[in-house]
Amino acid sequence: MVKETKLYDLLGCSPTASEQELKKGYRKAALKYHPDKPTGDAEKFKEIGEAFEILSDKDKRQVYDMYGIEAARGGAGSMPGGGNPFGGAGGPQFGNAGGAGGFHSFSDQDAFNIFSQFFGGSSGGAGSNPFGGSSGFGGGAGGNPFGGSSGFGGSMPGGFSGFDDGHSHQQASAEEETYQINLPVSLEDLFVGKKKSFNIGRKNAQGQKEMKQFDIQLRPGWKAGTKLTFKNEGDFNPATRRRKNIQFVIQEKQNDIYQRDGDDLIYYLPITLKESLLGFEKQINTIDGKRINIRKVNPIQRDEQNRYPGQGMSMKGDVNKRGDFIIKYKVDCPLQLTKDQREAVERVF
């Protein structure tokens, strides 16, 4: 008999649900209420993430079943006698960093971290992008948008630990150092929201270098400067006996074809002076490969441009929501004219 069923209800599961049933429930609920979906609800999405974090950890789930959500979050005051939920000094210790009174303060970023870890890993289902982007590699992020393995027993991915080791709650409560790594990404990958996988060198507890694979799920439309944090995934810090945090910062690679302006994409079409005066007919490809026919019969005016709504960059994490595709004209004017050319221009104009 469980004390309460709220977390199970959020995942649409019963208190007897298996690990696979919990994953299935989380997948359905998280996709429905993700803020980037039409049915999205940011607060509900956060609650679903916390429910999965607690119930996917067998120790936290046991505490939740016995004493309720506040105890599972690490609040000693919500347990009988205000102490160890197992009644003895030698049992597991609770009190994750981030909240007053030892509570684990579950944030919006935590919810996105779990989401990306889940859908980026093998449990996300064939490495598919839950928002329709092309699949590439395994792993996920945003949850981090860049996380590790998808096994949700014991420690949660992306630095979400079930419980600390009982050595020092003061150490656990201090925010670990975060260092940044720039992550160059092509405009095409940011358009579809591809998955990326790469190795980063880090130091272990013995000071030796080791390689850690990070699997990153980009979301369609992400902009340069987007930050993705992996808690406790960096170099081992001897002072705190924990790993430092890694924060990836999205950088846009220079594109030889398109120039991004917010959610719009600009294409500079080179034309000759003759074409600018007499007209032309050309085909241009958008970023998703769609062809646009351009036909001009009159001279191109200064600063003339053509705008195609809904053919630009992905926006709000959805490839179906897009900015505009803007064509601007780059006239190739000659640096000098021959005598005959000068005379011809003078005769015409």
Secondary structure, 3 states (H helix, E strand, C coil): CCCCCHHHHHCCCCCCCCHHHHHHHHHHHHHHHCCCCCCCCHHHHHHHHHHHHHHCCHHHHHHHHHHCHHHHCCCHHHCHHHCCCCCCCCCCCCCCCECHHHCECCCHHHHHHHHHHHHHCHHHCCCCCCCCCCCCCCCCCCCCCEECCCCCCCCEHHHECCCCCCCCHHHHHCCCCEEEEEEEECHHHHHHCCEEEEEEEEECCCCCEEEEEEEEECCCCCCCCCEEEECCCCCEECCCCEECEEEEEEEECCCCCEEEECCEEEEEEEEEHHHHHHCEEEEEECCCCCEEEEEECCCCCCCCEEEECCCCCEECCEEEEECCEEEEEEEECCCCCCHHHHHHHHHHC
